[in-house]
């Protein structure tokens, strides 16, 4: 996982899978961001080809945690298989999606 940005706007690039192996590391990052308060986080799922149930639950929990601290979580361009999985778990409506990154970020930065 890579983190780009600082302050109140960050992008997390997850890699190719969002599963039980990645969730603890992302949890630590989200905990730090929530402690800061008011952080806008974007999780880049553009390269993620698979997501397991723990990854899905993580997305919901991370969004809830950031919102509770005055922030927000958006999901950047999930691949079709991941988008289908989120639909199958009935969580798509509970998440925010974006097709763009803020001007200071490019796909190469993330």
Secondary structure, DSSP 8 states (H G I E B T S, - for coil): -EEEEETTEEEEE--SEESHHHHHHHHHHHHHHHHH-S-EEEEE-TT--EE-HHHHHHHHHHHHHHHHTT-EEEEE---HHHHHHHHHTT-GGGSEEES---TT--TTT-
